[in-house]
Amino acid sequence: MSFCPPIHSHNTLLLFVFYTLIIIHKANKYLYFSTNIMQNAILNVIKEVYIPI
């Protein structure tokens, strides 16, 4: 039961993803294709963190 990360690290990760999405949204008109790759990478990371195998 101790292998789950603490709440603080989950909140930090959520803040990181939140600000990253804001940056991606603002840069989207300049970096459209690369931001799509970044969004897919972030979604994959979220799936791995919150839905462990």
PyMOL Python script that loads the backbone (N, CA, C, O; Angstrom):
from pymol import cmd

cmd.read_pdbstr("""\
ATOM      1  N   MET A   1       0.816  -1.203   0.000  1.00  0.00           N
ATOM      2  CA  MET A   1       0.000   0.000   0.000  1.00  0.00           C
ATOM      3  C   MET A   1       0.856   1.262   0.000  1.00  0.00           C
ATOM      4  O   MET A   1       0.330   2.371  -0.097  1.00  0.00           O
ATOM      5  N   SER A   2       2.175   1.095   0.109  1.00  0.00           N
ATOM      6  CA  SER A   2       3.052   2.260   0.243  1.00  0.00           C
ATOM      7  C   SER A   2       3.693   2.662  -1.080  1.00  0.00           C
ATOM      8  O   SER A   2       4.504   3.588  -1.104  1.00  0.00           O
ATOM      9  N   PHE A   3       3.352   1.994  -2.181  1.00  0.00           N
ATOM     10  CA  PHE A   3       3.980   2.328  -3.460  1.00  0.00           C
ATOM     11  C   PHE A   3       3.248   3.439  -4.203  1.00  0.00           C
ATOM     12  O   PHE A   3       3.700   3.855  -5.270  1.00  0.00           O
ATOM     13  N   CYS A   4       2.137   3.929  -3.676  1.00  0.00           N
ATOM     14  CA  CYS A   4       1.459   5.066  -4.291  1.00  0.00           C
ATOM     15  C   CYS A   4       2.183   6.357  -3.920  1.00  0.00           C
ATOM     16  O   CYS A   4       2.540   6.542  -2.756  1.00  0.00           O
ATOM     17  N   PRO A   5       2.406   7.252  -4.877  1.00  0.00           N
ATOM     18  CA  PRO A   5       3.041   8.537  -4.550  1.00  0.00           C
ATOM     19  C   PRO A   5       2.167   9.335  -3.600  1.00  0.00           C
ATOM     20  O   PRO A   5       0.946   9.182  -3.614  1.00  0.00           O
ATOM     21  N   PRO A   6       2.765  10.181  -2.779  1.00  0.00           N
ATOM     22  CA  PRO A   6       1.975  11.010  -1.869  1.00  0.00           C
ATOM     23  C   PRO A   6       1.105  12.006  -2.629  1.00  0.00           C
ATOM     24  O   PRO A   6       1.315  12.256  -3.816  1.00  0.00           O
ATOM     25  N   ILE A   7       0.133  12.564  -1.928  1.00  0.00           N
ATOM     26  CA  ILE A   7      -0.809  13.502  -2.549  1.00  0.00           C
ATOM     27  C   ILE A   7      -0.058  14.706  -3.128  1.00  0.00           C
ATOM     28  O   ILE A   7      -0.412  15.221  -4.189  1.00  0.00           O
ATOM     29  N   HIS A   8       0.981  15.143  -2.416  1.00  0.00           N
ATOM     30  CA  HIS A   8       1.699  16.349  -2.842  1.00  0.00           C
ATOM     31  C   HIS A   8       2.291  16.167  -4.233  1.00  0.00           C
ATOM     32  O   HIS A   8       2.221  17.080  -5.056  1.00  0.00           O
ATOM     33  N   SER A   9       2.871  15.009  -4.507  1.00  0.00           N
ATOM     34  CA  SER A   9       3.478  14.807  -5.820  1.00  0.00           C
ATOM     35  C   SER A   9       2.404  14.757  -6.908  1.00  0.00           C
ATOM     36  O   SER A   9       2.641  15.200  -8.032  1.00  0.00           O
ATOM     37  N   HIS A  10       1.235  14.227  -6.583  1.00  0.00           N
ATOM     38  CA  HIS A  10       0.146  14.225  -7.569  1.00  0.00           C
ATOM     39  C   HIS A  10      -0.298  15.649  -7.866  1.00  0.00           C
ATOM     40  O   HIS A  10      -0.531  15.991  -9.025  1.00  0.00           O
ATOM     41  N   ASN A  11      -0.418  16.488  -6.838  1.00  0.00           N
ATOM     42  CA  ASN A  11      -0.810  17.884  -7.066  1.00  0.00           C
ATOM     43  C   ASN A  11       0.248  18.610  -7.878  1.00  0.00           C
ATOM     44  O   ASN A  11      -0.080  19.408  -8.755  1.00  0.00           O
ATOM     45  N   THR A  12       1.516  18.338  -7.593  1.00  0.00           N
ATOM     46  CA  THR A  12       2.597  18.969  -8.350  1.00  0.00           C
ATOM     47  C   THR A  12       2.528  18.553  -9.811  1.00  0.00           C
ATOM     48  O   THR A  12       2.718  19.375 -10.707  1.00  0.00           O
ATOM     49  N   LEU A  13       2.257  17.281 -10.047  1.00  0.00           N
ATOM     50  CA  LEU A  13       2.155  16.801 -11.423  1.00  0.00           C
ATOM     51  C   LEU A  13       0.980  17.460 -12.136  1.00  0.00           C
ATOM     52  O   LEU A  13       1.090  17.840 -13.302  1.00  0.00           O
ATOM     53  N   LEU A  14      -0.144  17.596 -11.436  1.00  0.00           N
ATOM     54  CA  LEU A  14      -1.310  18.232 -12.051  1.00  0.00           C
ATOM     55  C   LEU A  14      -1.018  19.691 -12.394  1.00  0.00           C
ATOM     56  O   LEU A  14      -1.414  20.171 -13.457  1.00  0.00           O
ATOM     57  N   LEU A  15      -0.327  20.395 -11.501  1.00  0.00           N
ATOM     58  CA  LEU A  15       0.033  21.784 -11.795  1.00  0.00           C
ATOM     59  C   LEU A  15       0.966  21.849 -12.992  1.00  0.00           C
ATOM     60  O   LEU A  15       0.815  22.713 -13.856  1.00  0.00           O
ATOM     61  N   PHE A  16       1.938  20.931 -13.047  1.00  0.00           N
ATOM     62  CA  PHE A  16       2.872  20.909 -14.167  1.00  0.00           C
ATOM     63  C   PHE A  16       2.126  20.689 -15.481  1.00  0.00           C
ATOM     64  O   PHE A  16       2.378  21.380 -16.468  1.00  0.00           O
ATOM     65  N   VAL A  17       1.211  19.725 -15.487  1.00  0.00           N
ATOM     66  CA  VAL A  17       0.441  19.452 -16.704  1.00  0.00           C
ATOM     67  C   VAL A  17      -0.432  20.651 -17.060  1.00  0.00           C
ATOM     68  O   VAL A  17      -0.554  21.012 -18.231  1.00  0.00           O
ATOM     69  N   PHE A  18      -1.041  21.266 -16.041  1.00  0.00           N
ATOM     70  CA  PHE A  18      -1.917  22.416 -16.275  1.00  0.00           C
ATOM     71  C   PHE A  18      -1.163  23.556 -16.949  1.00  0.00           C
ATOM     72  O   PHE A  18      -1.610  24.091 -17.963  1.00  0.00           O
ATOM     73  N   TYR A  19       0.000  23.929 -16.374  1.00  0.00           N
ATOM     74  CA  TYR A  19       0.769  25.023 -16.961  1.00  0.00           C
ATOM     75  C   TYR A  19       1.342  24.634 -18.312  1.00  0.00           C
ATOM     76  O   TYR A  19       1.447  25.476 -19.204  1.00  0.00           O
ATOM     77  N   THR A  20       1.715  23.363 -18.480  1.00  0.00           N
ATOM     78  CA  THR A  20       2.229  22.921 -19.775  1.00  0.00           C
ATOM     79  C   THR A  20       1.155  23.047 -20.847  1.00  0.00           C
ATOM     80  O   THR A  20       1.441  23.454 -21.973  1.00  0.00           O
ATOM     81  N   LEU A  21      -0.083  22.699 -20.498  1.00  0.00           N
ATOM     82  CA  LEU A  21      -1.171  22.819 -21.470  1.00  0.00           C
ATOM     83  C   LEU A  21      -1.437  24.277 -21.820  1.00  0.00           C
ATOM     84  O   LEU A  21      -1.759  24.589 -22.966  1.00  0.00           O
ATOM     85  N   ILE A  22      -1.305  25.178 -20.840  1.00  0.00           N
ATOM     86  CA  ILE A  22      -1.476  26.607 -21.126  1.00  0.00           C
ATOM     87  C   ILE A  22      -0.398  27.076 -22.100  1.00  0.00           C
ATOM     88  O   ILE A  22      -0.689  27.783 -23.064  1.00  0.00           O
ATOM     89  N   ILE A  23       0.848  26.678 -21.842  1.00  0.00           N
ATOM     90  CA  ILE A  23       1.948  27.078 -22.727  1.00  0.00           C
ATOM     91  C   ILE A  23       1.720  26.509 -24.121  1.00  0.00           C
ATOM     92  O   ILE A  23       1.923  27.198 -25.122  1.00  0.00           O
ATOM     93  N   ILE A  24       1.297  25.245 -24.182  1.00  0.00           N
ATOM     94  CA  ILE A  24       1.042  24.626 -25.485  1.00  0.00           C
ATOM     95  C   ILE A  24      -0.072  25.374 -26.213  1.00  0.00           C
ATOM     96  O   ILE A  24       0.017  25.610 -27.418  1.00  0.00           O
ATOM     97  N   HIS A  25      -1.118  25.744 -25.482  1.00  0.00           N
ATOM     98  CA  HIS A  25      -2.241  26.442 -26.109  1.00  0.00           C
ATOM     99  C   HIS A  25      -1.792  27.785 -26.678  1.00  0.00           C
ATOM    100  O   HIS A  25      -2.208  28.167 -27.772  1.00  0.00           O
ATOM    101  N   LYS A  26      -0.944  28.504 -25.938  1.00  0.00           N
ATOM    102  CA  LYS A  26      -0.492  29.812 -26.412  1.00  0.00           C
ATOM    103  C   LYS A  26       0.480  29.679 -27.578  1.00  0.00           C
ATOM    104  O   LYS A  26       0.528  30.548 -28.449  1.00  0.00           O
ATOM    105  N   ALA A  27       1.259  28.591 -27.602  1.00  0.00           N
ATOM    106  CA  ALA A  27       2.249  28.408 -28.666  1.00  0.00           C
ATOM    107  C   ALA A  27       1.679  27.606 -29.830  1.00  0.00           C
ATOM    108  O   ALA A  27       2.379  27.333 -30.805  1.00  0.00           O
ATOM    109  N   ASN A  28       0.407  27.228 -29.726  1.00  0.00           N
ATOM    110  CA  ASN A  28      -0.162  26.300 -30.706  1.00  0.00           C
ATOM    111  C   ASN A  28      -0.137  26.877 -32.115  1.00  0.00           C
ATOM    112  O   ASN A  28       0.119  26.149 -33.074  1.00  0.00           O
ATOM    113  N   LYS A  29      -0.400  28.173 -32.255  1.00  0.00           N
ATOM    114  CA  LYS A  29      -0.437  28.764 -33.588  1.00  0.00           C
ATOM    115  C   LYS A  29       0.949  28.847 -34.218  1.00  0.00           C
ATOM    116  O   LYS A  29       1.069  29.031 -35.429  1.00  0.00           O
ATOM    117  N   TYR A  30       2.012  28.710 -33.391  1.00  0.00           N
ATOM    118  CA  TYR A  30       3.366  28.734 -33.930  1.00  0.00           C
ATOM    119  C   TYR A  30       3.928  27.327 -34.107  1.00  0.00           C
ATOM    120  O   TYR A  30       4.715  27.079 -35.020  1.00  0.00           O
ATOM    121  N   LEU A  31       3.523  26.412 -33.235  1.00  0.00           N
ATOM    122  CA  LEU A  31       4.130  25.079 -33.224  1.00  0.00           C
ATOM    123  C   LEU A  31       3.034  24.018 -33.256  1.00  0.00           C
ATOM    124  O   LEU A  31       2.947  23.175 -32.364  1.00  0.00           O
ATOM    125  N   TYR A  32       2.204  24.071 -34.290  1.00  0.00           N
ATOM    126  CA  TYR A  32       0.995  23.237 -34.288  1.00  0.00           C
ATOM    127  C   TYR A  32       1.313  21.742 -34.230  1.00  0.00           C
ATOM    128  O   TYR A  32       0.769  21.017 -33.397  1.00  0.00           O
ATOM    129  N   PHE A  33       2.196  21.291 -35.118  1.00  0.00           N
ATOM    130  CA  PHE A  33       2.446  19.853 -35.201  1.00  0.00           C
ATOM    131  C   PHE A  33       3.201  19.345 -33.981  1.00  0.00           C
ATOM    132  O   PHE A  33       2.869  18.289 -33.442  1.00  0.00           O
ATOM    133  N   SER A  34       4.207  20.081 -33.544  1.00  0.00           N
ATOM    134  CA  SER A  34       4.988  19.626 -32.396  1.00  0.00           C
ATOM    135  C   SER A  34       4.161  19.647 -31.116  1.00  0.00           C
ATOM    136  O   SER A  34       4.380  18.826 -30.225  1.00  0.00           O
ATOM    137  N   THR A  35       3.205  20.585 -31.012  1.00  0.00           N
ATOM    138  CA  THR A  35       2.369  20.616 -29.816  1.00  0.00           C
ATOM    139  C   THR A  35       1.414  19.435 -29.794  1.00  0.00           C
ATOM    140  O   THR A  35       1.076  18.935 -28.721  1.00  0.00           O
ATOM    141  N   ASN A  36       0.973  18.981 -30.962  1.00  0.00           N
ATOM    142  CA  ASN A  36       0.134  17.780 -30.983  1.00  0.00           C
ATOM    143  C   ASN A  36       0.921  16.590 -30.461  1.00  0.00           C
ATOM    144  O   ASN A  36       0.380  15.759 -29.731  1.00  0.00           O
ATOM    145  N   ILE A  37       2.203  16.501 -30.831  1.00  0.00           N
ATOM    146  CA  ILE A  37       3.048  15.423 -30.320  1.00  0.00           C
ATOM    147  C   ILE A  37       3.198  15.555 -28.810  1.00  0.00           C
ATOM    148  O   ILE A  37       3.138  14.557 -28.091  1.00  0.00           O
ATOM    149  N   MET A  38       3.393  16.789 -28.321  1.00  0.00           N
ATOM    150  CA  MET A  38       3.540  17.003 -26.882  1.00  0.00           C
ATOM    151  C   MET A  38       2.262  16.629 -26.144  1.00  0.00           C
ATOM    152  O   MET A  38       2.324  16.009 -25.082  1.00  0.00           O
ATOM    153  N   GLN A  39       1.106  16.993 -26.688  1.00  0.00           N
ATOM    154  CA  GLN A  39      -0.155  16.656 -26.030  1.00  0.00           C
ATOM    155  C   GLN A  39      -0.323  15.147 -25.931  1.00  0.00           C
ATOM    156  O   GLN A  39      -0.759  14.639 -24.898  1.00  0.00           O
ATOM    157  N   ASN A  40       0.020  14.424 -26.995  1.00  0.00           N
ATOM    158  CA  ASN A  40      -0.075  12.963 -26.954  1.00  0.00           C
ATOM    159  C   ASN A  40       0.884  12.396 -25.920  1.00  0.00           C
ATOM    160  O   ASN A  40       0.537  11.456 -25.205  1.00  0.00           O
ATOM    161  N   ALA A  41       2.098  12.959 -25.832  1.00  0.00           N
ATOM    162  CA  ALA A  41       3.066  12.480 -24.850  1.00  0.00           C
ATOM    163  C   ALA A  41       2.563  12.725 -23.435  1.00  0.00           C
ATOM    164  O   ALA A  41       2.690  11.857 -22.572  1.00  0.00           O
ATOM    165  N   ILE A  42       1.991  13.905 -23.188  1.00  0.00           N
ATOM    166  CA  ILE A  42       1.479  14.221 -21.847  1.00  0.00           C
ATOM    167  C   ILE A  42       0.326  13.289 -21.492  1.00  0.00           C
ATOM    168  O   ILE A  42       0.246  12.808 -20.362  1.00  0.00           O
ATOM    169  N   LEU A  43      -0.564  13.029 -22.445  1.00  0.00           N
ATOM    170  CA  LEU A  43      -1.679  12.122 -22.162  1.00  0.00           C
ATOM    171  C   LEU A  43      -1.170  10.726 -21.847  1.00  0.00           C
ATOM    172  O   LEU A  43      -1.711  10.051 -20.971  1.00  0.00           O
ATOM    173  N   ASN A  44      -0.125  10.281 -22.557  1.00  0.00           N
ATOM    174  CA  ASN A  44       0.439   8.963 -22.274  1.00  0.00           C
ATOM    175  C   ASN A  44       1.053   8.918 -20.894  1.00  0.00           C
ATOM    176  O   ASN A  44       0.922   7.914 -20.194  1.00  0.00           O
ATOM    177  N   VAL A  45       1.730   9.996 -20.482  1.00  0.00           N
ATOM    178  CA  VAL A  45       2.318  10.044 -19.145  1.00  0.00           C
ATOM    179  C   VAL A  45       1.223   9.997 -18.087  1.00  0.00           C
ATOM    180  O   VAL A  45       1.349   9.284 -17.091  1.00  0.00           O
ATOM    181  N   ILE A  46       0.149  10.754 -18.299  1.00  0.00           N
ATOM    182  CA  ILE A  46      -0.952  10.754 -17.330  1.00  0.00           C
ATOM    183  C   ILE A  46      -1.547   9.351 -17.210  1.00  0.00           C
ATOM    184  O   ILE A  46      -1.843   8.895 -16.106  1.00  0.00           O
ATOM    185  N   LYS A  47      -1.723   8.670 -18.337  1.00  0.00           N
ATOM    186  CA  LYS A  47      -2.268   7.315 -18.291  1.00  0.00           C
ATOM    187  C   LYS A  47      -1.342   6.389 -17.512  1.00  0.00           C
ATOM    188  O   LYS A  47      -1.814   5.551 -16.743  1.00  0.00           O
ATOM    189  N   GLU A  48      -0.020   6.527 -17.700  1.00  0.00           N
ATOM    190  CA  GLU A  48       0.921   5.656 -17.010  1.00  0.00           C
ATOM    191  C   GLU A  48       0.950   5.947 -15.518  1.00  0.00           C
ATOM    192  O   GLU A  48       1.124   5.036 -14.709  1.00  0.00           O
ATOM    193  N   VAL A  49       0.779   7.227 -15.145  1.00  0.00           N
ATOM    194  CA  VAL A  49       0.875   7.593 -13.731  1.00  0.00           C
ATOM    195  C   VAL A  49      -0.407   7.242 -12.990  1.00  0.00           C
ATOM    196  O   VAL A  49      -0.360   6.674 -11.898  1.00  0.00           O
ATOM    197  N   TYR A  50      -1.537   7.572 -13.570  1.00  0.00           N
ATOM    198  CA  TYR A  50      -2.802   7.420 -12.854  1.00  0.00           C
ATOM    199  C   TYR A  50      -3.497   6.089 -13.131  1.00  0.00           C
ATOM    200  O   TYR A  50      -4.413   5.706 -12.403  1.00  0.00           O
ATOM    201  N   ILE A  51      -3.064   5.378 -14.183  1.00  0.00           N
ATOM    202  CA  ILE A  51      -3.641   4.060 -14.474  1.00  0.00           C
ATOM    203  C   ILE A  51      -2.489   3.060 -14.591  1.00  0.00           C
ATOM    204  O   ILE A  51      -2.171   2.607 -15.690  1.00  0.00           O
ATOM    205  N   PRO A  52      -1.863   2.716 -13.459  1.00  0.00           N
ATOM    206  CA  PRO A  52      -0.722   1.784 -13.513  1.00  0.00           C
ATOM    207  C   PRO A  52      -1.164   0.404 -13.975  1.00  0.00           C
ATOM    208  O   PRO A  52      -2.300  -0.011 -13.743  1.00  0.00           O
ATOM    209  N   ILE A  53      -0.260  -0.290 -14.625  1.00  0.00           N
ATOM    210  CA  ILE A  53      -0.569  -1.638 -15.131  1.00  0.00           C
ATOM    211  C   ILE A  53      -0.590  -2.626 -13.963  1.00  0.00           C
ATOM    212  O   ILE A  53      -0.829  -3.817 -14.166  1.00  0.00           O
TER     213      ILE A  53
END
""", "prot")
cmd.dss("prot")
cmd.show_as("cartoon", "prot")
cmd.util.cbc("prot")
cmd.orient("prot")
